[in-house]
Structures are given as structure tokens and as C-alpha cells.
Amino acid sequence: MADTARPLPTALMMPGHVRGGQVISLVEITGSIGDKIDIPKLADEMGADVSVLLPILDAAEMLGLVRVEKGDVRLTELGLKFQKTTKNKLTTLKDRIATIEPFRTALELARGKSVTTADVAEALGDAGLRWHYQPEINESVIQTLLIHWSIYAGLLKYNGKTGKFQRA
């Protein structure tokens, strides 16, 4: 029998239920504690269960803000700069966010036109990228990610009346 399985995607995917504010809090708390903090203590400081903290850590590491080594979390050079930023912090990560899915695909599709969440979900699905196996939930997760990250980072604008995104 021939193996007809698709190769696994290699794109970085933002964890579906992580918000920018959670990553900002993680960086703020980590930086206020010192050079490094272990994951259970960080979870305690954030008032979160470790299972809730891990995707937030993944997002922060994906953005280059922290490094996790042997159960310890440390801020990177970028993380230290990010912590000291007082204005809209997510705009400082605009270029990094633009390289992560679903933002990368949304930006590509929105070149010179408006796109819907369904357009983005379809393109990502064609590439084998999904956050959930049920199409409606997958689209909802993608829409929430796009709204909570790309709008605050200044990558996209969203028209609630038409349900369309366009480049900012």
C-alpha cells in the first residue's frame, strides 16, 4: 500500500488560544523576577495552571521574547527590550508576527484586496494547517487570532460590518 499521507507542515503556527496580553504579562513577570524563573514558579506568579502557561510560553518563544532551557524561562535580548517598551508593545513585534500563521497567509491574501476569515482558513487548509478539525471552529479560532494579534500589531484592519480584513 502506498503512503499517501501529506508531509507535516513546517510553518510556525500561533497557538490558537493565546492572546497578546498573555504574552505581555509573561514577559513582564519574567523580567520583574530576575535572570531566570522555573516554569512552575512562573505559572504560580501568573496565576495560571502549567497547562495554560505552556502555549503562552510557546508563543513568547516563537516571537523570540523568551528562551526555555531545562525548565527555566529567560528573557532574550529582544524580550528585555520588549519589557522596557511603554507604547503599544505588539507593534514592536510586527515583523515577527507577520512570519507566523495565520498572519503570514492573511497578509499574503490581503495584498491589494480585502479577505475573509474563510479565505484565510481555506488557504491554510490547502497547506495542511488547521487549528481544529471542525471547519466552523477552525474559522473561529483563525478569526480570533487575526483580531487579537494582527490588528493590535498594526498588520491588518478589520471591518466588522463586512467581516473582511485588509492590510493596515
Backbone bond lengths (Angstrom), bond angles and torsions (degrees), N, CA, C in turn:
res aa  C-N    CA-C-N  psi(-1)  N-CA   C-N-CA  omega(-1)  CA-C   N-CA-C  phi
1 M - - - 1.440 - - 1.528 109.69 -
2 A 1.310 117.20 132.48 1.465 121.75 -179.77 1.527 110.19 -77.99
3 D 1.313 114.74 143.18 1.463 119.74 177.92 1.527 107.57 -84.25
4 T 1.325 116.25 113.16 1.461 120.56 -178.04 1.526 111.94 -104.51
5 A 1.320 116.83 12.16 1.467 120.40 -179.63 1.522 110.08 -67.77
6 R 1.328 114.76 141.62 1.460 120.83 175.65 1.514 109.94 -71.71
7 P 1.332 117.02 149.32 1.463 117.90 172.94 1.530 109.21 -64.68
8 L 1.302 116.59 150.04 1.458 120.11 179.14 1.526 109.85 -67.64
9 P 1.338 116.71 141.83 1.465 119.96 178.53 1.526 110.57 -63.81
10 T 1.321 115.87 148.20 1.462 120.30 178.62 1.523 111.98 -111.56
11 A 1.317 118.04 -0.57 1.459 121.26 -179.71 1.520 110.74 -71.66
12 L 1.326 115.58 146.26 1.460 120.01 172.95 1.519 107.81 -74.25
13 M 1.337 115.95 133.22 1.459 121.22 -179.75 1.521 109.19 -121.02
14 M 1.323 115.99 125.68 1.454 120.58 177.35 1.528 108.41 -63.27
15 P 1.332 117.85 130.62 1.467 119.13 176.07 1.529 109.79 -55.16
16 G 1.319 115.96 134.08 1.457 122.54 -170.18 1.512 117.72 -60.38
17 H 1.322 118.08 -28.71 1.458 118.83 -174.58 1.519 112.85 -114.32
18 V 1.327 117.02 21.30 1.462 121.15 178.61 1.521 108.68 -99.56
19 R 1.318 115.23 135.18 1.457 121.55 179.45 1.524 110.21 -112.28
20 G 1.306 115.66 157.10 1.455 121.26 -179.61 1.523 112.76 -56.24
21 G 1.318 116.90 -40.25 1.457 120.93 -179.53 1.524 112.39 -61.39
22 Q 1.325 116.51 -33.50 1.465 120.12 178.24 1.524 110.85 -67.83
23 V 1.327 116.17 -40.48 1.463 120.27 178.71 1.527 109.65 -67.57
24 I 1.322 116.70 -41.40 1.466 120.64 177.62 1.529 109.77 -59.69
25 S 1.335 117.59 -46.17 1.470 121.45 178.89 1.514 111.47 -60.42
26 L 1.323 116.69 -43.44 1.460 120.87 179.63 1.533 110.60 -58.87
27 V 1.316 116.66 -45.60 1.462 120.92 -179.66 1.526 110.43 -66.08
28 E 1.323 117.11 -43.31 1.471 121.11 -179.92 1.529 110.56 -60.85
29 I 1.325 117.11 -47.59 1.466 121.02 -177.91 1.522 110.75 -66.96
30 T 1.327 116.59 -45.19 1.466 120.08 179.77 1.523 110.29 -59.39
31 G 1.312 117.07 -45.88 1.460 121.22 -179.15 1.518 113.56 -66.87
32 S 1.330 116.64 -31.56 1.466 119.25 -178.41 1.526 112.01 -76.60
33 I 1.322 116.96 -19.70 1.464 120.33 -177.43 1.519 112.34 -85.46
34 G 1.311 117.58 -32.62 1.456 118.46 178.86 1.508 112.39 141.26
35 D 1.312 114.92 -152.88 1.459 122.03 -173.97 1.529 112.88 -63.64
36 K 1.332 116.10 -43.34 1.463 119.44 179.77 1.524 109.64 -152.46
37 I 1.322 114.75 160.10 1.458 121.40 178.19 1.519 108.00 -144.25
38 D 1.331 116.90 141.10 1.461 116.92 178.61 1.530 109.58 -81.20
39 I 1.318 114.92 155.73 1.464 121.29 -172.45 1.527 112.53 -58.44
40 P 1.344 120.74 -46.82 1.472 118.48 179.31 1.535 113.16 -60.45
41 K 1.334 117.47 -39.06 1.464 120.11 178.75 1.529 110.36 -67.42
42 L 1.338 117.09 -40.01 1.457 120.68 177.64 1.531 110.60 -61.99
43 A 1.325 116.38 -42.60 1.469 120.62 177.65 1.524 109.87 -59.28
44 D 1.324 116.36 -43.69 1.452 121.28 179.23 1.526 110.83 -63.16
45 E 1.333 116.93 -44.47 1.467 121.64 179.62 1.531 111.74 -62.90
46 M 1.333 115.94 -33.77 1.465 120.35 179.94 1.521 111.95 -85.03
47 G 1.323 116.65 -8.80 1.459 120.09 -177.69 1.512 111.96 68.75
48 A 1.326 115.71 33.82 1.470 121.24 -177.04 1.520 109.79 -127.21
49 D 1.295 115.61 151.35 1.449 122.04 172.42 1.534 107.96 -70.20
50 V 1.318 117.34 149.77 1.468 120.70 179.44 1.528 110.78 -56.55
51 S 1.331 117.27 -36.55 1.471 120.14 -179.35 1.535 111.75 -65.30
52 V 1.323 117.18 -27.62 1.467 121.56 176.15 1.525 109.70 -80.21
53 L 1.333 116.03 -35.68 1.461 121.43 -177.42 1.528 112.94 -69.32
54 L 1.314 118.26 -36.80 1.464 120.99 -173.36 1.529 114.25 -56.78
55 P 1.346 120.24 -45.83 1.471 118.00 176.76 1.535 112.70 -65.27
56 I 1.336 117.14 -31.59 1.467 120.40 177.51 1.526 108.91 -66.33
57 L 1.324 116.12 -42.32 1.468 120.79 175.67 1.521 110.88 -60.78
58 D 1.334 116.07 -43.10 1.475 120.15 178.09 1.526 110.54 -56.97
59 A 1.335 116.35 -46.79 1.469 120.40 -179.13 1.524 110.48 -63.32
60 A 1.321 116.98 -44.48 1.474 120.46 -179.36 1.524 111.16 -64.53
61 E 1.327 115.77 -37.38 1.471 119.14 178.63 1.529 110.31 -70.94
62 M 1.326 116.79 -39.95 1.459 122.13 177.68 1.532 111.19 -59.35
63 L 1.332 115.63 -35.53 1.463 121.32 -179.76 1.523 112.47 -83.07
64 G 1.327 116.57 -3.15 1.460 120.61 177.50 1.516 114.42 80.82
65 L 1.335 117.43 18.42 1.460 121.35 -177.04 1.525 113.39 -89.65
66 V 1.322 116.17 -31.06 1.467 120.74 179.79 1.516 109.49 -133.64
67 R 1.313 113.65 163.45 1.464 121.13 173.36 1.524 105.34 -129.59
68 V 1.323 116.15 132.21 1.457 121.21 178.62 1.521 107.43 -109.07
69 E 1.336 115.04 121.72 1.468 120.34 179.76 1.517 109.04 -137.97
70 K 1.321 116.28 123.46 1.466 122.78 176.57 1.522 112.49 51.48
71 G 1.328 116.54 42.70 1.458 121.06 176.58 1.520 115.15 81.39
72 D 1.330 117.71 0.81 1.464 121.85 178.03 1.523 109.96 -108.11
73 V 1.324 115.45 145.23 1.461 122.35 178.76 1.527 108.07 -111.16
74 R 1.323 115.41 130.28 1.474 121.88 177.07 1.524 108.23 -129.33
75 L 1.325 115.25 145.55 1.461 119.16 173.06 1.524 108.95 -76.07
76 T 1.311 116.25 141.42 1.463 121.36 172.87 1.531 107.45 -82.48
77 E 1.317 116.11 178.05 1.463 120.03 175.01 1.531 110.38 -58.31
78 L 1.339 115.52 -43.98 1.462 120.23 177.40 1.525 110.15 -62.77
79 G 1.322 117.28 -40.40 1.461 121.16 178.71 1.512 112.29 -61.34
80 L 1.328 116.68 -39.85 1.469 120.82 177.74 1.528 110.85 -64.18
81 K 1.342 116.87 -42.76 1.472 121.20 177.89 1.540 110.02 -65.02
82 F 1.332 115.07 -42.73 1.464 121.68 -179.89 1.531 110.03 -60.22
83 Q 1.318 116.36 -42.92 1.467 120.92 -179.56 1.523 110.95 -60.72
84 K 1.315 117.49 -36.07 1.468 121.59 -176.45 1.524 112.96 -82.50
85 T 1.330 116.96 -12.22 1.465 121.10 179.60 1.525 109.56 -67.70
86 T 1.324 116.18 134.76 1.464 119.26 -178.86 1.527 112.88 -105.73
87 K 1.324 117.47 -21.61 1.467 119.45 179.83 1.529 109.51 -83.94
88 N 1.321 117.17 -166.78 1.466 121.59 -178.97 1.526 109.98 -55.16
89 K 1.304 115.87 102.83 1.460 121.83 -172.88 1.528 113.06 -62.61
90 L 1.333 117.37 -38.48 1.470 119.21 -176.04 1.524 112.35 -65.59
91 T 1.330 118.64 -26.87 1.465 119.05 177.95 1.524 110.86 -66.13
92 T 1.342 117.74 -26.70 1.463 119.80 177.96 1.529 111.23 -69.81
93 L 1.322 116.83 -16.93 1.472 121.63 -179.81 1.527 112.51 -104.16
94 K 1.316 116.15 9.97 1.462 122.26 -174.97 1.535 112.61 -47.47
95 D 1.327 117.50 -50.23 1.465 120.49 -177.24 1.526 112.09 -65.76
96 R 1.318 117.78 -37.05 1.463 121.13 179.57 1.523 110.96 -70.68
97 I 1.329 116.52 -43.92 1.465 120.55 179.68 1.527 110.00 -60.33
98 A 1.318 117.17 -37.54 1.469 122.23 -178.07 1.528 113.11 -63.91
99 T 1.329 118.75 -14.67 1.469 121.02 -179.79 1.524 113.03 -94.92
100 I 1.330 116.94 -4.44 1.466 122.58 -175.14 1.526 109.09 -105.83
101 E 1.312 116.74 144.46 1.473 120.68 176.40 1.524 109.68 -80.04
102 P 1.309 117.51 145.24 1.462 131.33 9.25 1.530 114.17 -89.11
103 F 1.326 116.75 2.42 1.468 120.45 -174.25 1.521 112.13 -66.15
104 R 1.323 116.64 -41.22 1.465 120.38 -178.82 1.531 110.64 -58.85
105 T 1.316 116.65 -48.56 1.463 120.64 -179.48 1.526 111.44 -66.21
106 A 1.325 117.39 -41.02 1.469 120.30 179.17 1.526 110.51 -61.13
107 L 1.316 116.74 -41.89 1.469 119.88 178.87 1.528 111.83 -66.25
108 E 1.326 116.58 -39.93 1.477 119.86 177.93 1.515 110.66 -63.16
109 L 1.338 116.83 -45.14 1.461 120.81 -178.12 1.527 112.06 -69.15
110 A 1.336 117.19 -28.32 1.470 121.19 -175.65 1.523 113.14 -87.93
111 R 1.306 117.47 12.09 1.475 119.00 176.70 1.520 109.35 -65.73
112 G 1.311 115.78 107.52 1.455 120.77 175.98 1.514 115.88 74.22
113 K 1.333 118.75 7.82 1.464 120.06 178.61 1.523 109.89 -154.72
114 S 1.315 115.25 169.56 1.455 121.24 176.44 1.524 108.83 -92.54
115 V 1.344 115.70 149.04 1.458 119.78 179.24 1.527 110.00 -133.65
116 T 1.309 115.30 154.34 1.463 120.86 177.14 1.530 109.40 -98.93
117 T 1.306 114.68 166.56 1.460 120.05 175.23 1.525 109.58 -61.14
118 A 1.335 116.83 -36.96 1.469 120.64 179.45 1.530 110.84 -61.80
119 D 1.338 117.20 -38.25 1.466 121.03 177.73 1.528 110.01 -61.61
120 V 1.320 115.84 -45.76 1.466 121.20 -178.93 1.528 109.86 -66.14
121 A 1.324 117.23 -45.37 1.470 121.51 -179.79 1.526 111.20 -61.00
122 E 1.329 116.63 -40.55 1.463 120.63 179.70 1.527 111.12 -64.74
123 A 1.330 116.68 -46.34 1.467 120.64 179.54 1.533 110.86 -62.43
124 L 1.314 116.57 -42.27 1.467 119.92 178.67 1.526 110.93 -67.12
125 G 1.329 116.57 -40.13 1.467 120.85 177.74 1.517 111.66 -61.54
126 D 1.331 116.53 -39.19 1.471 120.63 177.30 1.525 111.02 -62.65
127 A 1.334 116.04 -28.01 1.468 120.95 178.10 1.532 112.10 -90.15
128 G 1.338 115.90 3.30 1.463 120.18 179.02 1.515 114.34 81.93
129 L 1.333 117.38 18.70 1.464 121.03 -178.85 1.519 110.63 -108.76
130 R 1.328 115.39 120.10 1.463 121.52 178.15 1.520 108.91 -143.39
131 W 1.317 115.53 147.54 1.460 121.01 175.31 1.517 110.09 -95.27
132 H 1.332 117.08 -23.31 1.463 121.58 179.28 1.521 108.37 -149.98
133 Y 1.319 116.00 148.71 1.469 119.92 -177.51 1.527 113.22 -74.27
134 Q 1.348 118.49 -23.52 1.465 119.89 177.82 1.534 108.45 -86.35
135 P 1.325 117.30 123.78 1.465 121.04 -174.85 1.530 114.79 -53.26
136 E 1.335 117.57 -41.92 1.471 120.04 -177.84 1.531 111.17 -65.47
137 I 1.319 116.42 -42.51 1.470 120.40 179.51 1.520 109.69 -69.26
138 N 1.331 117.24 -40.07 1.459 121.10 177.74 1.531 110.51 -58.08
139 E 1.332 117.03 -47.44 1.470 120.93 178.97 1.521 111.22 -62.34
140 S 1.315 116.52 -39.56 1.459 120.60 179.44 1.536 111.46 -63.21
141 V 1.322 116.44 -42.66 1.465 120.95 178.46 1.528 110.04 -63.83
142 I 1.332 116.44 -44.83 1.468 120.57 179.66 1.531 110.43 -61.94
143 Q 1.323 117.15 -45.13 1.463 120.51 179.81 1.530 110.64 -61.09
144 T 1.320 116.99 -44.61 1.461 120.74 179.54 1.528 110.93 -62.14
145 L 1.331 116.90 -43.16 1.465 119.93 177.47 1.526 110.97 -61.01
146 L 1.325 116.56 -46.39 1.461 120.21 -178.92 1.527 111.22 -61.18
147 I 1.319 116.60 -42.62 1.461 119.99 -179.46 1.523 110.71 -68.66
148 H 1.321 117.31 -47.48 1.471 120.57 -173.89 1.516 114.89 -75.56
149 W 1.304 118.24 -19.02 1.463 119.95 -178.24 1.523 112.14 -113.72
150 S 1.321 117.31 -57.88 1.467 119.00 -170.03 1.520 113.32 -71.67
151 I 1.317 117.92 -28.75 1.466 119.05 177.74 1.521 109.63 -72.32
152 Y 1.347 116.45 -46.53 1.466 119.79 -179.59 1.524 112.42 -68.06
153 A 1.316 116.90 -25.98 1.469 120.45 177.50 1.528 111.46 -83.29
154 G 1.322 116.82 -9.53 1.460 119.87 178.96 1.523 113.56 82.25
155 L 1.331 116.96 22.61 1.464 120.46 178.96 1.527 112.24 -88.79
156 L 1.320 116.19 -41.33 1.463 121.69 -176.22 1.522 110.54 -131.20
157 K 1.324 115.26 158.77 1.464 123.05 169.85 1.523 106.01 -115.04
158 Y 1.323 115.77 153.09 1.460 120.30 -178.65 1.514 109.73 -127.92
159 N 1.329 115.96 132.04 1.453 122.04 175.37 1.523 107.37 -103.76
160 G 1.314 116.56 105.94 1.466 121.72 -178.20 1.519 113.39 -63.22
161 K 1.330 117.29 -27.63 1.467 120.54 -179.20 1.523 111.30 -71.19
162 T 1.337 115.84 -41.81 1.472 119.63 -178.18 1.521 112.87 -95.59
163 G 1.348 115.86 -15.22 1.468 119.54 -177.41 1.499 113.06 70.60
164 K 1.346 116.32 27.39 1.466 119.85 -177.23 1.521 112.23 -117.97
165 F 1.334 113.99 148.57 1.448 122.39 175.93 1.520 108.64 -105.68
166 Q 1.319 115.54 148.96 1.458 120.83 171.34 1.515 107.67 -144.12
167 R 1.326 115.22 160.88 1.469 119.50 -179.94 1.531 109.70 -61.91
168 A 1.303 114.44 142.74 1.481 120.35 179.79 1.523 110.11 -77.45
